[in-house]
Amino acid sequence: MAKPVVVLFDVDETLVHTGGSGARSWKVAFDKLYGIPADIGEHSSAGETDPQVARATFKGVLGRDPSDDELGRIYAQYLLHLAEDIWISEQYQVLPGAQDTLIALGQDGVTLGIVSGAMEGAARTKLMPANLNRFFIFGGYGSDSPDRGELTRLAIGKAARLHDGLRPAQVFVVGDTPHDIEATKAAGGVSVGVASGKYSVDELRAADADHVLPSLEAAFPEV
């Protein structure tokens, strides 16, 4: 058994719980631009990328697909509100074991990155109150691709540029949803499901994760 060379972490419900900051910010964005306080929970599911959330919500509340300009304005309003809301979100918290796991992996020489369906600006913003950005040197984001499998492949590709001869079995991807597990398998990485969000240990096992943890307080798996 050996440690992984690279570990990529999802953000929402894997490292932090934002206390609804993201949902509130999408709602404000739609309200400011269209007078409709849209509820993304009615039009999207956990683990989807920000572009998927934006398009599905737009079509759900306005009955048509958005133009590129409309998406750009929604993204801008969303990020502006998120940057303020995240600091006053009463239920914001770092999830159990997250910081200790990042510290331990870094001290063990593991390269850490982010793989998140959030846009890069949103993912980094969500980590700011917890001061977790300092652990990550690169990432793949929803702003790289609306397809979670593709953005995970892009993140693994970036990792391979940092480590010559890197094998997929040496890249672990940690997430809390079946979407994370499916994307990791599509990208050839090793999936680590963590039951820190809405999905249980049994549900993550049923999604065929390579490893499942009850939380990041548990011992991290090895290659």
Contacts in CASP RR format, 6 or more apart in sequence:
PFRMAT RR
TARGET T0000
AUTHOR 0000-0000-0000
METHOD contacts of the structure
MODEL  1
MAKPVVVLFDVDETLVHTGGSGARSWKVAFDKLYGIPADIGEHSSAGETD
PQVARATFKGVLGRDPSDDELGRIYAQYLLHLAEDIWISEQYQVLPGAQD
TLIALGQDGVTLGIVSGAMEGAARTKLMPANLNRFFIFGGYGSDSPDRGE
LTRLAIGKAARLHDGLRPAQVFVVGDTPHDIEATKAAGGVSVGVASGKYS
VDELRAADADHVLPSLEAAFPEV
1 222 0 8 1.000
1 223 0 8 1.000
2 222 0 8 1.000
2 223 0 8 1.000
3 105 0 8 1.000
3 108 0 8 1.000
3 109 0 8 1.000
3 110 0 8 1.000
3 222 0 8 1.000
3 223 0 8 1.000
4 110 0 8 1.000
4 170 0 8 1.000
4 171 0 8 1.000
4 172 0 8 1.000
4 190 0 8 1.000
4 222 0 8 1.000
4 223 0 8 1.000
5 110 0 8 1.000
5 111 0 8 1.000
5 159 0 8 1.000
5 163 0 8 1.000
5 166 0 8 1.000
5 170 0 8 1.000
5 171 0 8 1.000
6 110 0 8 1.000
6 111 0 8 1.000
6 112 0 8 1.000
6 113 0 8 1.000
6 156 0 8 1.000
6 159 0 8 1.000
6 162 0 8 1.000
6 163 0 8 1.000
6 166 0 8 1.000
6 170 0 8 1.000
6 171 0 8 1.000
6 172 0 8 1.000
7 105 0 8 1.000
7 110 0 8 1.000
7 111 0 8 1.000
7 112 0 8 1.000
7 113 0 8 1.000
7 171 0 8 1.000
7 172 0 8 1.000
7 173 0 8 1.000
7 174 0 8 1.000
7 220 0 8 1.000
8 112 0 8 1.000
8 113 0 8 1.000
8 114 0 8 1.000
8 115 0 8 1.000
8 139 0 8 1.000
8 140 0 8 1.000
8 152 0 8 1.000
8 155 0 8 1.000
8 156 0 8 1.000
8 159 0 8 1.000
8 171 0 8 1.000
8 172 0 8 1.000
8 173 0 8 1.000
8 174 0 8 1.000
9 15 0 8 1.000
9 102 0 8 1.000
9 112 0 8 1.000
9 113 0 8 1.000
9 114 0 8 1.000
9 115 0 8 1.000
9 136 0 8 1.000
9 174 0 8 1.000
9 175 0 8 1.000
10 47 0 8 1.000
10 114 0 8 1.000
10 115 0 8 1.000
10 116 0 8 1.000
10 117 0 8 1.000
10 173 0 8 1.000
10 174 0 8 1.000
10 175 0 8 1.000
10 176 0 8 1.000
10 177 0 8 1.000
10 180 0 8 1.000
11 114 0 8 1.000
11 116 0 8 1.000
11 118 0 8 1.000
11 123 0 8 1.000
11 126 0 8 1.000
11 127 0 8 1.000
12 18 0 8 1.000
12 46 0 8 1.000
12 47 0 8 1.000
12 116 0 8 1.000
12 118 0 8 1.000
12 126 0 8 1.000
12 176 0 8 1.000
13 46 0 8 1.000
13 95 0 8 1.000
13 176 0 8 1.000
13 177 0 8 1.000
13 196 0 8 1.000
13 197 0 8 1.000
13 198 0 8 1.000
14 95 0 8 1.000
14 98 0 8 1.000
14 174 0 8 1.000
14 175 0 8 1.000
14 176 0 8 1.000
14 180 0 8 1.000
14 194 0 8 1.000
14 196 0 8 1.000
14 197 0 8 1.000
14 216 0 8 1.000
15 94 0 8 1.000
15 95 0 8 1.000
15 98 0 8 1.000
15 102 0 8 1.000
15 127 0 8 1.000
15 130 0 8 1.000
15 132 0 8 1.000
15 216 0 8 1.000
16 92 0 8 1.000
16 93 0 8 1.000
16 94 0 8 1.000
16 95 0 8 1.000
16 98 0 8 1.000
16 126 0 8 1.000
16 127 0 8 1.000
16 129 0 8 1.000
16 130 0 8 1.000
16 132 0 8 1.000
17 91 0 8 1.000
17 92 0 8 1.000
17 93 0 8 1.000
17 95 0 8 1.000
17 197 0 8 1.000
18 86 0 8 1.000
18 89 0 8 1.000
18 91 0 8 1.000
18 92 0 8 1.000
18 126 0 8 1.000
19 89 0 8 1.000
19 90 0 8 1.000
19 91 0 8 1.000
19 92 0 8 1.000
19 93 0 8 1.000
20 89 0 8 1.000
20 91 0 8 1.000
21 82 0 8 1.000
21 85 0 8 1.000
21 86 0 8 1.000
21 89 0 8 1.000
21 92 0 8 1.000
21 126 0 8 1.000
22 78 0 8 1.000
22 82 0 8 1.000
22 85 0 8 1.000
22 122 0 8 1.000
22 126 0 8 1.000
23 39 0 8 1.000
23 40 0 8 1.000
23 41 0 8 1.000
24 81 0 8 1.000
24 85 0 8 1.000
25 78 0 8 1.000
25 79 0 8 1.000
25 81 0 8 1.000
25 82 0 8 1.000
25 85 0 8 1.000
26 38 0 8 1.000
26 40 0 8 1.000
26 53 0 8 1.000
26 54 0 8 1.000
26 57 0 8 1.000
26 78 0 8 1.000
27 37 0 8 1.000
27 38 0 8 1.000
27 39 0 8 1.000
27 40 0 8 1.000
28 37 0 8 1.000
28 77 0 8 1.000
28 78 0 8 1.000
28 81 0 8 1.000
29 74 0 8 1.000
29 77 0 8 1.000
29 78 0 8 1.000
29 81 0 8 1.000
30 36 0 8 1.000
30 37 0 8 1.000
30 38 0 8 1.000
30 57 0 8 1.000
30 58 0 8 1.000
30 61 0 8 1.000
30 74 0 8 1.000
31 37 0 8 1.000
31 38 0 8 1.000
32 77 0 8 1.000
33 70 0 8 1.000
33 73 0 8 1.000
33 74 0 8 1.000
33 77 0 8 1.000
34 61 0 8 1.000
34 62 0 8 1.000
36 61 0 8 1.000
36 62 0 8 1.000
38 57 0 8 1.000
38 60 0 8 1.000
38 61 0 8 1.000
40 53 0 8 1.000
40 57 0 8 1.000
42 57 0 8 1.000
42 60 0 8 1.000
43 53 0 8 1.000
43 56 0 8 1.000
43 57 0 8 1.000
43 59 0 8 1.000
43 60 0 8 1.000
43 61 0 8 1.000
44 52 0 8 1.000
44 53 0 8 1.000
44 56 0 8 1.000
44 57 0 8 1.000
45 179 0 8 1.000
46 176 0 8 1.000
46 177 0 8 1.000
46 179 0 8 1.000
46 197 0 8 1.000
46 198 0 8 1.000
46 199 0 8 1.000
47 117 0 8 1.000
47 148 0 8 1.000
47 177 0 8 1.000
47 179 0 8 1.000
47 180 0 8 1.000
48 56 0 8 1.000
48 117 0 8 1.000
48 148 0 8 1.000
48 179 0 8 1.000
49 117 0 8 1.000
49 118 0 8 1.000
49 142 0 8 1.000
49 145 0 8 1.000
49 146 0 8 1.000
49 147 0 8 1.000
49 148 0 8 1.000
49 151 0 8 1.000
50 75 0 8 1.000
50 117 0 8 1.000
50 118 0 8 1.000
50 119 0 8 1.000
50 122 0 8 1.000
50 142 0 8 1.000
50 143 0 8 1.000
51 71 0 8 1.000
51 119 0 8 1.000
51 142 0 8 1.000
51 143 0 8 1.000
51 146 0 8 1.000
52 146 0 8 1.000
54 66 0 8 1.000
54 71 0 8 1.000
54 74 0 8 1.000
54 75 0 8 1.000
54 78 0 8 1.000
55 65 0 8 1.000
55 66 0 8 1.000
55 71 0 8 1.000
55 146 0 8 1.000
58 64 0 8 1.000
58 65 0 8 1.000
58 66 0 8 1.000
58 70 0 8 1.000
58 71 0 8 1.000
58 74 0 8 1.000
59 65 0 8 1.000
59 66 0 8 1.000
66 74 0 8 1.000
75 119 0 8 1.000
78 122 0 8 1.000
79 119 0 8 1.000
79 121 0 8 1.000
79 122 0 8 1.000
79 125 0 8 1.000
82 122 0 8 1.000
82 125 0 8 1.000
82 126 0 8 1.000
83 125 0 8 1.000
86 92 0 8 1.000
86 125 0 8 1.000
86 126 0 8 1.000
86 128 0 8 1.000
86 129 0 8 1.000
87 128 0 8 1.000
87 129 0 8 1.000
92 129 0 8 1.000
92 130 0 8 1.000
94 130 0 8 1.000
94 132 0 8 1.000
95 196 0 8 1.000
95 215 0 8 1.000
95 216 0 8 1.000
96 196 0 8 1.000
96 215 0 8 1.000
96 216 0 8 1.000
96 217 0 8 1.000
97 215 0 8 1.000
97 216 0 8 1.000
97 217 0 8 1.000
98 130 0 8 1.000
98 132 0 8 1.000
98 216 0 8 1.000
99 130 0 8 1.000
99 132 0 8 1.000
100 216 0 8 1.000
100 217 0 8 1.000
101 216 0 8 1.000
101 220 0 8 1.000
102 112 0 8 1.000
102 132 0 8 1.000
102 135 0 8 1.000
103 135 0 8 1.000
104 220 0 8 1.000
105 112 0 8 1.000
105 220 0 8 1.000
106 112 0 8 1.000
106 135 0 8 1.000
111 137 0 8 1.000
111 159 0 8 1.000
111 162 0 8 1.000
111 163 0 8 1.000
112 135 0 8 1.000
112 136 0 8 1.000
112 137 0 8 1.000
113 135 0 8 1.000
113 136 0 8 1.000
113 137 0 8 1.000
113 138 0 8 1.000
113 139 0 8 1.000
113 155 0 8 1.000
113 159 0 8 1.000
114 123 0 8 1.000
114 136 0 8 1.000
114 138 0 8 1.000
114 139 0 8 1.000
114 140 0 8 1.000
114 141 0 8 1.000
114 155 0 8 1.000
115 139 0 8 1.000
115 140 0 8 1.000
115 141 0 8 1.000
115 151 0 8 1.000
115 152 0 8 1.000
115 155 0 8 1.000
115 173 0 8 1.000
115 180 0 8 1.000
115 183 0 8 1.000
116 123 0 8 1.000
116 139 0 8 1.000
116 140 0 8 1.000
116 141 0 8 1.000
116 142 0 8 1.000
117 123 0 8 1.000
117 141 0 8 1.000
117 142 0 8 1.000
117 148 0 8 1.000
117 151 0 8 1.000
118 126 0 8 1.000
118 141 0 8 1.000
118 142 0 8 1.000
119 141 0 8 1.000
119 142 0 8 1.000
119 143 0 8 1.000
120 139 0 8 1.000
120 140 0 8 1.000
120 141 0 8 1.000
120 142 0 8 1.000
120 143 0 8 1.000
120 144 0 8 1.000
121 141 0 8 1.000
121 143 0 8 1.000
123 141 0 8 1.000
124 133 0 8 1.000
127 133 0 8 1.000
127 136 0 8 1.000
137 162 0 8 1.000
138 155 0 8 1.000
138 158 0 8 1.000
138 159 0 8 1.000
138 162 0 8 1.000
139 155 0 8 1.000
139 158 0 8 1.000
140 151 0 8 1.000
140 152 0 8 1.000
140 154 0 8 1.000
140 155 0 8 1.000
140 158 0 8 1.000
141 151 0 8 1.000
142 148 0 8 1.000
142 151 0 8 1.000
144 150 0 8 1.000
144 151 0 8 1.000
144 154 0 8 1.000
145 151 0 8 1.000
145 154 0 8 1.000
148 179 0 8 1.000
148 180 0 8 1.000
148 182 0 8 1.000
148 183 0 8 1.000
149 182 0 8 1.000
149 183 0 8 1.000
149 184 0 8 1.000
149 186 0 8 1.000
149 187 0 8 1.000
151 183 0 8 1.000
152 173 0 8 1.000
152 183 0 8 1.000
152 184 0 8 1.000
152 186 0 8 1.000
152 187 0 8 1.000
152 189 0 8 1.000
153 186 0 8 1.000
153 187 0 8 1.000
153 188 0 8 1.000
155 173 0 8 1.000
155 187 0 8 1.000
156 168 0 8 1.000
156 171 0 8 1.000
156 187 0 8 1.000
156 188 0 8 1.000
156 189 0 8 1.000
159 166 0 8 1.000
159 171 0 8 1.000
160 166 0 8 1.000
163 170 0 8 1.000
168 187 0 8 1.000
168 188 0 8 1.000
168 189 0 8 1.000
168 190 0 8 1.000
169 189 0 8 1.000
169 190 0 8 1.000
169 223 0 8 1.000
170 223 0 8 1.000
171 188 0 8 1.000
171 189 0 8 1.000
171 190 0 8 1.000
172 189 0 8 1.000
172 190 0 8 1.000
172 191 0 8 1.000
172 192 0 8 1.000
172 211 0 8 1.000
172 221 0 8 1.000
173 180 0 8 1.000
173 183 0 8 1.000
173 184 0 8 1.000
173 187 0 8 1.000
173 189 0 8 1.000
173 190 0 8 1.000
173 191 0 8 1.000
173 192 0 8 1.000
174 180 0 8 1.000
174 192 0 8 1.000
174 193 0 8 1.000
174 194 0 8 1.000
174 216 0 8 1.000
175 181 0 8 1.000
175 191 0 8 1.000
175 192 0 8 1.000
175 193 0 8 1.000
175 194 0 8 1.000
176 193 0 8 1.000
176 194 0 8 1.000
176 195 0 8 1.000
176 196 0 8 1.000
176 197 0 8 1.000
176 198 0 8 1.000
176 199 0 8 1.000
176 204 0 8 1.000
177 197 0 8 1.000
177 198 0 8 1.000
177 199 0 8 1.000
178 199 0 8 1.000
178 203 0 8 1.000
178 204 0 8 1.000
178 207 0 8 1.000
180 191 0 8 1.000
180 193 0 8 1.000
181 191 0 8 1.000
181 193 0 8 1.000
181 204 0 8 1.000
181 207 0 8 1.000
181 208 0 8 1.000
181 209 0 8 1.000
182 207 0 8 1.000
184 190 0 8 1.000
184 191 0 8 1.000
185 191 0 8 1.000
185 208 0 8 1.000
190 210 0 8 1.000
190 211 0 8 1.000
190 223 0 8 1.000
191 208 0 8 1.000
191 209 0 8 1.000
191 210 0 8 1.000
191 211 0 8 1.000
192 209 0 8 1.000
192 210 0 8 1.000
192 211 0 8 1.000
192 212 0 8 1.000
192 213 0 8 1.000
192 220 0 8 1.000
192 221 0 8 1.000
193 204 0 8 1.000
193 209 0 8 1.000
193 211 0 8 1.000
193 212 0 8 1.000
193 213 0 8 1.000
194 204 0 8 1.000
194 212 0 8 1.000
194 213 0 8 1.000
194 214 0 8 1.000
194 215 0 8 1.000
194 216 0 8 1.000
195 201 0 8 1.000
195 203 0 8 1.000
195 204 0 8 1.000
195 212 0 8 1.000
195 213 0 8 1.000
195 214 0 8 1.000
195 215 0 8 1.000
196 215 0 8 1.000
196 216 0 8 1.000
199 207 0 8 1.000
201 212 0 8 1.000
201 214 0 8 1.000
204 212 0 8 1.000
205 212 0 8 1.000
210 221 0 8 1.000
211 221 0 8 1.000
213 220 0 8 1.000
213 221 0 8 1.000
END
